[in-house]
Amino acid sequence: MRRRTRQNITFRKNTARGLLFFSAVLWLMYGVYIYYDMAIVNLNKTSADIATIFLFLIAALMFVGGIIFGKKSKRTYYFVLIVVILNTLLALSNLSDLIFLIFFIIDLVILLTLLPLREEYTSSL
């Protein structure tokens, strides 16, 4: 029974890390698309710069979360949890767009894989 539990925890960690990286890549691609659409097509460079920096920041936070999630500590767990919750709220704010619905679903899956890992990360090592 213990071996199966350990495999389940490892699978959840790898799933969460993979989804964090996947989400980071999607946010990065969406930032490039938004910049192209706003700055090149619509010639609205200032707004495009601000929106793109914000989207790249989200991508960077998700990427950093995926990198540090391999380390077992309370700070790591709560950092990733806060980033994913904030990202979920951001995606929830605009569910009428298909891309935000995709981000919302990915974030919910990440949350569902993170929550059972709380004891693994917060217990004393």
Order of alpha helices (4+ residues) and beta strands (2+ residues): alpha-alpha-alpha-alpha-alpha
